[in-house]
Amino acid sequence: QVHLVESGGGLVQPGGSLRLSCAASGSIFSIPAMGWYRQAPGKEREWVAVITNGGTTDYAESMKGRFTISRDNAKNTVYLQMNSLKPEDTAVYYCRATIASMFIWGQGTQVTVSS
């Protein structure tokens, strides 16, 4: 079974950037879709972005133009480049792999946007 480990979170000022990484323990080449989700304190987990194994991407409306999802199959890693960060982007960010009807989650990485 694939295991996912997120990294790259931290504290950043409003307007700043961060790049999150999601490293898989196995090959991601054949995983149909990998996505990023986030959960802010007191809120439900929400979808952020997805990338298919064909490279097709999609984003939640509020992230379009600011976030970019990408994958490096050779490194078994999915990235989330986040620019123009806002305080409301503060959350724990999770990576998820979708394999058939099964979801595999990472442990999450904290992103805090604050001055």
N, C-alpha and C positions, 0 to 999 in steps of 0.2 A: 504494500500500500504506500502511496505517496504521502510524504510528510512535508508540510509547508512551514517556513520560518520567515517572518517579516522582520525588516530592520530599516533604519533610516529616519525614524521618528525623532522628535525633539522639540525644543522651544524655538520659535521663530517670531520675529516681529511682523505686524501686519504689512502686507505688500511683499513679504519675502518669499523664498522658494525652498522646497525640500524635494528630495527624490527618495521615494520608498522602494525597497526591494523585497521580493518574495522569492526565496530560494526553495526549490523543490528537491527532495531527496532522490527522486528518480527523474526519468525523462519526461518532459512536458510536451514533446513533439506531437504525441497523439491525443493529448487531452483536448477535447473539443472546445472548451471555453474556460478561461480563467478570468476572475474578476476581483475587483476591490469593493469593499463595503466599509461603512464606518458607523460608529455608535457614539453619540454624544451623551454626556451625563443626563440621566432622566428621560432619554429619548429611545425610540426603537432603532434597531439597526437598519440602515438604509443603503441601497445600492449606489455605487459611485461610478463604476466603469467596467466594461467587459472587453475582452479580446478573444477572438476565436483562433483556432489553429491555422486558419487561412489568413489571419491578419486583419480581419474585419473588426472594427472598434465601434463602441457606442458609449455614450455618457449620459449621466443624469443631467437634466437641463441646467441646473445651477453650477455645474462643473464645466460645461462646454466652453471652450476658449481659454480655460485656465489650467485644466488638468490634461495630461497626455499619458495614455497607457501604452506600453510596448512590451514585447517579449523577446528574449534571446534564447532560442532553443538550444544553442550550443552550450550555454551556461545554465540551462534549466531554471531560468529566472524571469520573472515578470516585474516590470517597473511601473511606478506611478510618479510622473513628474508633476509637481504641484507648484504653480506660479500664482502671483497676486493673491497670496493667502489672506484670509479674513478671520477675525476672531470666531465667527460662526463655523469655521472649518475645524475648530478644536474638537477632537474626538479620538477614540481608539480606531485605528484603521486595520482591517482584516483582509487577508487574501483568501480566495476560495477557488477551488478547482471543481469543475463539474464533470463527472465521469459517469456516463449513462444516467441512472437516476440517483446517483450518490453524490453528496457534497462533502468535500474535505476542506476543513478550515485550518488556518494558522492560529497562532496564539494572540496575534495583534501587536501593534506598535502605537505608542501614544504620540499624537501630534498636538501641540499646544501653540496657539497663535495669540500672542499677547505682547503689549509694549511694557 
